[in-house]
Amino acid sequence: MSQVALPHDAKAGPTKAEVRAVTLSKLGLRPSDHFVDVGSCTGAVTIEAARRVARVTALERKPERVEVTEQNLEMNEYDAEVTVRNAEAPEGFPEDADAAFLGGSRNFEAVLDCALESGVDRIVMNVARLEVAGKAVEAFRERGILDEVVQLQVSHGYDLVGATSFDSQNPVYVVVGRRDAEGLT
């Protein structure tokens, strides 16, 4: 599979490739799934998911980011049927989704409730801020879907006077929810 091409910038992302890999792995996407990307921004997660599932619905509240998602989708290959909606979730959330990704924290509790009401059985939320991560973990726990929390710290190597040094990215908390979760162990 080719790398995701993201020539168009949304000035807010994208979710880094390493974080996307863990996020999509934790979602356990299946070829028959209908996946929802809440807060599509650059479309990076939308594109990666569209290479794995039958249908994708991307929700984005900012019109300029909807345009960026659509432009980046045009630059990539995928087989899924993809719908991009300009809507602030939970508005626009499809009623027949199987899995969902929350890339932002705006209205996340209402989105969680909507996703669960619609039948979603796998949901992952990525969070960069510690305080929001704590609220997200508690919200997942209160709904009986908290399966695990993973903290990722990604660093990329670069040349520094003929030797390798590392440039660290901000940590990301990956909050994983499943309808059949047994809680943290």
C-alpha positions in Angstrom: 0.0 0.0 0.0 1.4 3.4 -0.9 1.9 6.1 1.6 -0.9 8.6 2.2 -0.3 11.7 0.2 -1.4 14.9 2.0 -0.4 17.7 -0.3 -3.1 20.0 1.1 -2.7 21.4 4.6 -5.5 22.1 7.1 -3.2 23.9 9.6 -4.3 21.5 12.4 -2.8 18.1 11.7 -2.6 15.5 10.3 -2.6 12.7 12.7 0.9 11.3 12.4 1.5 8.1 10.4 2.7 6.2 13.5 -0.4 7.3 15.5 -2.7 6.4 12.6 -1.2 2.9 12.5 -1.9 2.3 16.2 -5.3 3.9 16.0 -6.5 1.8 13.0 -5.0 -1.3 14.6 -7.0 -0.7 17.8 -10.2 -0.2 15.8 -9.8 -3.7 14.2 -11.4 -2.5 11.0 -12.9 -5.2 8.8 -13.5 -5.0 5.0 -17.3 -4.9 5.4 -17.2 -2.0 8.0 -18.8 1.4 7.7 -16.2 3.6 9.4 -16.8 7.2 10.7 -14.0 9.8 11.0 -15.2 12.6 13.3 -13.1 15.7 12.7 -11.5 14.6 9.4 -9.2 17.7 9.1 -6.7 16.7 6.4 -8.4 13.4 5.7 -5.4 11.3 6.7 -7.4 8.9 8.9 -10.3 8.9 6.3 -7.8 7.8 3.6 -6.2 5.1 5.6 -9.6 3.7 6.6 -10.9 3.9 3.1 -8.1 1.4 2.1 -9.4 -1.1 4.6 -13.2 -0.8 4.7 -16.3 -0.7 2.4 -17.6 2.7 3.4 -16.3 5.8 5.2 -18.2 8.8 6.4 -16.0 11.8 7.2 -17.5 14.5 9.4 -15.8 18.0 9.6 -17.3 21.1 11.0 -15.1 23.6 9.3 -15.8 24.2 5.5 -12.2 24.9 4.7 -11.1 21.6 6.2 -13.9 19.7 4.3 -12.3 21.1 1.2 -8.8 19.9 2.3 -10.2 16.4 3.1 -11.8 16.3 -0.4 -8.6 17.5 -2.1 -6.4 15.0 -0.2 -8.8 12.2 -1.0 -8.4 13.0 -4.7 -4.7 12.5 -4.4 -4.9 9.0 -3.0 -6.1 5.5 -4.1 -8.7 3.6 -2.1 -11.7 1.3 -2.9 -14.2 2.4 -0.3 -17.3 4.5 -0.9 -16.4 7.8 0.9 -18.9 10.5 2.0 -17.6 13.8 3.3 -20.1 15.8 5.3 -19.8 19.4 6.5 -21.4 18.9 10.0 -20.5 19.4 13.6 -20.9 15.9 15.2 -23.0 14.4 16.4 -25.0 16.0 13.6 -24.4 14.0 10.4 -23.4 10.8 12.2 -24.7 7.8 10.2 -27.1 5.4 11.8 -25.4 2.3 10.4 -21.7 2.7 11.4 -19.6 -0.1 12.8 -16.5 1.8 14.0 -15.6 5.4 14.7 -12.6 7.6 15.3 -12.8 10.8 17.3 -9.9 13.0 16.3 -11.0 16.0 18.4 -12.5 16.7 21.7 -15.3 19.1 20.8 -18.7 17.6 21.9 -17.0 14.2 22.4 -19.5 13.0 25.0 -22.5 13.7 22.8 -20.6 12.0 19.9 -19.9 9.0 22.1 -23.6 8.7 23.0 -24.7 9.1 19.4 -22.2 6.5 18.2 -23.3 4.0 20.9 -27.0 4.6 20.1 -26.3 4.0 16.4 -24.7 0.6 17.1 -21.0 1.4 16.8 -19.1 -1.4 18.6 -15.6 0.0 18.3 -14.5 3.6 19.0 -11.1 5.2 19.4 -10.4 8.8 20.5 -7.0 10.4 20.2 -6.2 13.1 22.6 -3.1 15.3 22.9 -4.0 17.2 26.1 -3.7 15.5 29.5 -6.7 17.1 31.0 -8.9 16.1 28.1 -7.5 12.6 28.1 -8.6 12.2 31.7 -12.1 13.4 30.8 -12.2 11.0 27.8 -11.1 8.0 29.9 -13.8 8.8 32.5 -16.5 9.2 29.8 -15.6 5.9 28.2 -15.6 4.2 31.6 -19.0 5.7 32.6 -20.5 4.3 29.4 -19.0 0.8 30.1 -16.9 0.8 26.9 -13.3 1.6 28.2 -11.1 -1.2 26.9 -7.6 0.4 27.1 -5.6 3.6 27.1 -2.3 3.8 25.2 0.1 6.7 25.5 2.3 7.1 22.4 5.5 9.1 22.2 6.9 9.3 18.7 10.3 10.6 17.9 11.9 11.0 14.5 15.7 10.7 13.9 17.7 13.5 12.3 21.3 14.1 11.5 23.2 16.2 14.1 26.8 16.8 13.3 27.2 13.4 11.7 25.3 11.5 14.4 21.7 10.7 14.9 19.6 12.7 17.4 15.8 12.6 17.9 13.0 15.2 17.6 10.2 14.2 19.8 6.5 14.8 19.0 3.9 15.6 21.6 2.5 12.5 23.3 -0.9 11.2 22.2 -3.3 9.3 24.3 -5.3 6.7 22.4 -8.5 5.9 24.3 -10.0 2.6 23.1 -13.6 1.7 23.5 -15.5 -1.5 22.7 -19.0 -2.5 23.3 -17.8 -5.7 24.9 -15.1 -4.1 27.0 -14.1 -5.6 30.3 -12.4 -2.4 31.5 -8.8 -1.8 32.3 -6.9 -4.7 33.7 
